[in-house]
């Protein structure tokens, strides 16, 4: 009788555990993807900022009176 009770308890809890694990994996994947996208975006922003500063430094200065 006790063995049946434990088996029933295990079968009752298993779907909840599986769904919890799947949920955790999905959340982990979403957070990891967000982290990668933010890093890529920061890299692109840094490149654009550097290019803008280089163009700004190389731009000829306007003459007085123009």
N, CA, C and O of each residue as an XYZ file, in Angstrom:
264
protein
N       0.822     -1.194      0.000
C       0.000      0.000      0.000
C       0.864      1.255      0.000
O       0.600      2.199     -0.744
N       1.893      1.259      0.835
C       2.765      2.423      0.912
C       3.507      2.632     -0.397
O       3.719      3.765     -0.828
N       3.903      1.528     -1.029
C       4.614      1.631     -2.293
C       3.702      2.229     -3.366
O       4.157      3.039     -4.174
N       2.438      1.850     -3.388
C       1.495      2.421     -4.344
C       1.316      3.910     -4.096
O       1.203      4.694     -5.039
N       1.291      4.298     -2.827
C       1.112      5.712     -2.499
C       2.279      6.539     -3.039
O       2.074      7.609     -3.612
N       3.504      6.038     -2.853
C       4.679      6.755     -3.342
C       4.702      6.807     -4.866
O       5.085      7.822     -5.448
N       4.296      5.725     -5.509
C       4.253      5.706     -6.967
C       3.220      6.704     -7.481
O       3.485      7.427     -8.441
N       2.050      6.750     -6.854
C       1.027      7.726     -7.237
C       1.509      9.155     -6.991
O       1.263     10.047     -7.803
N       2.189      9.364     -5.883
C       2.718     10.698     -5.587
C       3.749     11.106     -6.639
O       3.764     12.252     -7.087
N       4.604     10.172     -7.028
C       5.617     10.460     -8.042
C       4.967     10.808     -9.379
O       5.363     11.774    -10.031
N       3.978     10.031     -9.785
C       3.280     10.305    -11.038
C       2.501     11.615    -10.973
O       2.305     12.265    -12.000
N       2.063     12.002     -9.807
C       1.324     13.255     -9.664
C       2.243     14.468     -9.765
O       1.840     15.509    -10.284
N       3.452     14.342     -9.283
C       4.374     15.478     -9.235
C       5.215     15.598    -10.509
O       5.693     16.687    -10.827
N       5.398     14.512    -11.229
C       6.261     14.505    -12.408
C       5.875     15.553    -13.459
O       6.763     16.269    -13.921
N       4.608     15.685    -13.863
C       4.283     16.710    -14.863
C       4.625     18.129    -14.398
O       5.084     18.951    -15.191
N       4.403     18.407    -13.134
C       4.721     19.728    -12.605
C       6.220     19.982    -12.674
O       6.652     21.076    -13.039
N       7.004     18.986    -12.328
C       8.460     19.130    -12.374
C       8.935     19.329    -13.813
O       9.792     20.174    -14.072
N       8.386     18.562    -14.740
C       8.780     18.685    -16.150
C       8.421     20.063    -16.688
O       9.238     20.699    -17.354
N       7.213     20.529    -16.408
C       6.795     21.862    -16.858
C       7.689     22.930    -16.233
O       8.060     23.892    -16.905
N       8.036     22.776    -14.973
C       8.925     23.729    -14.307
C      10.299     23.774    -14.953
O      10.870     24.849    -15.136
N      10.826     22.612    -15.297
C      12.135     22.556    -15.956
C      12.065     23.207    -17.332
O      12.955     23.974    -17.698
N      11.024     22.912    -18.094
C      10.865     23.536    -19.411
C      10.740     25.051    -19.290
O      11.348     25.789    -20.065
N       9.964     25.512    -18.332
C       9.810     26.944    -18.107
C      11.162     27.576    -17.775
O      11.499     28.637    -18.300
N      11.923     26.934    -16.917
C      13.243     27.452    -16.557
C      14.172     27.530    -17.757
O      14.901     28.510    -17.911
N      14.156     26.512    -18.606
C      15.000     26.523    -19.801
C      14.592     27.627    -20.769
O      15.446     28.286    -21.361
N      13.286     27.829    -20.928
C      12.806     28.885    -21.821
C      13.210     30.257    -21.296
O      13.668     31.104    -22.062
N      13.045     30.479    -20.007
C      13.434     31.761    -19.414
C      14.942     31.962    -19.545
O      15.391     33.060    -19.872
N      15.722     30.921    -19.295
C      17.177     31.015    -19.432
C      17.558     31.387    -20.867
O      18.411     32.249    -21.079
N      16.930     30.743    -21.848
C      17.233     31.028    -23.250
C      16.865     32.468    -23.606
O      17.610     33.139    -24.320
N      15.726     32.941    -23.116
C      15.305     34.311    -23.406
C      16.269     35.322    -22.795
O      16.634     36.301    -23.446
N      16.677     35.098    -21.568
C      17.607     36.019    -20.905
C      18.967     35.987    -21.599
O      19.598     37.029    -21.778
N      19.414     34.810    -21.985
C      20.696     34.685    -22.675
C      20.653     35.387    -24.032
O      21.608     36.071    -24.402
N      19.567     35.227    -24.769
C      19.426     35.897    -26.062
C      19.405     37.409    -25.877
O      20.026     38.137    -26.651
N      18.700     37.882    -24.863
C      18.643     39.317    -24.591
C      20.032     39.854    -24.264
O      20.410     40.932    -24.723
N      20.783     39.109    -23.479
C      22.146     39.530    -23.117
C      23.023     39.644    -24.363
O      23.780     40.604    -24.507
N      22.920     38.662    -25.265
C      23.728     38.687    -26.484
C      23.339     39.860    -27.375
O      24.206     40.534    -27.932
N      22.041     40.106    -27.511
C      21.580     41.212    -28.347
C      22.038     42.544    -27.775
O      22.472     43.421    -28.521
N      21.947     42.705    -26.459
C      22.410     43.952    -25.839
C      23.904     44.153    -26.044
O      24.346     45.278    -26.278
N      24.691     43.081    -25.962
C      26.134     43.198    -26.175
C      26.429     43.578    -27.619
O      27.256     44.454    -27.868
N      25.763     42.931    -28.577
C      25.965     43.260    -29.985
C      25.580     44.705    -30.262
O      26.278     45.414    -30.987
N      24.472     45.136    -29.683
C      24.026     46.513    -29.898
C      25.023     47.504    -29.298
O      25.296     48.544    -29.898
N      25.564     47.194    -28.130
C      26.565     48.067    -27.512
C      27.823     48.127    -28.376
O      28.429     49.190    -28.513
N      28.219     46.999    -28.959
C      29.391     46.993    -29.841
C      29.153     47.858    -31.077
O      30.029     48.625    -31.475
N      27.982     47.737    -31.679
C      27.654     48.545    -32.855
C      27.610     50.023    -32.478
O      28.125     50.864    -33.214
N      27.003     50.345    -31.344
C      26.961     51.738    -30.898
C      28.362     52.289    -30.681
O      28.637     53.433    -31.044
N      29.251     51.498    -30.095
C      30.629     51.947    -29.868
C      31.342     52.188    -31.196
O      32.074     53.168    -31.337
N      31.136     51.308    -32.165
C      31.746     51.496    -33.482
C      31.219     52.760    -34.149
O      31.993     53.537    -34.707
N      29.910     52.968    -34.094
C      29.325     54.164    -34.697
C      29.826     55.427    -34.001
O      30.115     56.430    -34.654
N      29.926     55.374    -32.687
C      30.415     56.526    -31.934
C      31.857     56.836    -32.312
O      32.216     58.001    -32.487
N      32.682     55.807    -32.439
C      34.082     56.003    -32.826
C      34.179     56.565    -34.239
O      34.980     57.463    -34.494
N      33.372     56.045    -35.156
C      33.388     56.548    -36.530
C      32.931     58.000    -36.581
O      33.513     58.807    -37.306
N      31.903     58.338    -35.824
C      31.402     59.709    -35.783
C      32.470     60.656    -35.242
O      32.676     61.742    -35.785
N      33.146     60.244    -34.175
C      34.200     61.088    -33.596
C      35.360     61.252    -34.579
O      35.930     62.338    -34.680
N      35.715     60.195    -35.299
C      36.797     60.283    -36.284
C      36.410     61.233    -37.411
O      37.232     62.039    -37.844
N      35.179     61.151    -37.889
C      34.719     62.060    -38.938
C      34.694     63.493    -38.430
O      35.031     64.423    -39.163
N      34.304     63.666    -37.204
C      34.227     65.009    -36.623
C      35.624     65.616    -36.476
O      35.805     66.812    -36.708
N      36.603     64.808    -36.097
C      37.971     65.307    -35.956
C      38.590     65.630    -37.315
O      39.382     66.566    -37.423
N      38.243     64.873    -38.343
C      38.843     65.063    -39.666
C      38.119     66.108    -40.506
O      38.594     66.466    -41.583
N      37.001     66.592    -40.042
C      36.237     67.579    -40.792
C      36.999     68.908    -40.793
O      37.492     69.329    -39.747
N      37.105     69.578    -41.955
C      37.803     70.869    -41.975
C      37.015     71.919    -41.185
O      35.784     71.922    -41.176
N      37.745     72.788    -40.540
C      37.101     73.829    -39.744
C      36.589     74.908    -40.690
O      37.268     75.252    -41.657
N      35.397     75.449    -40.424
C      34.871     76.514    -41.296
C      35.690     77.796    -41.126
O      36.164     78.121    -40.038
N      35.835     78.502    -42.234
C      36.573     79.773    -42.198
C      35.711     80.825    -41.516
O      34.486     80.713    -41.497
N      36.356     81.852    -40.954
C      35.608     82.928    -40.291
C      34.792     83.698    -41.316
O      35.233     83.928    -42.442
N      33.603     84.086    -40.906
C      32.736     84.891    -41.763
C      31.867     84.062    -42.688
O      31.102     84.629    -43.469
N      31.953     82.786    -42.632
C      31.106     81.964    -43.504
C      29.976     81.368    -42.737
O      29.158     80.645    -43.305
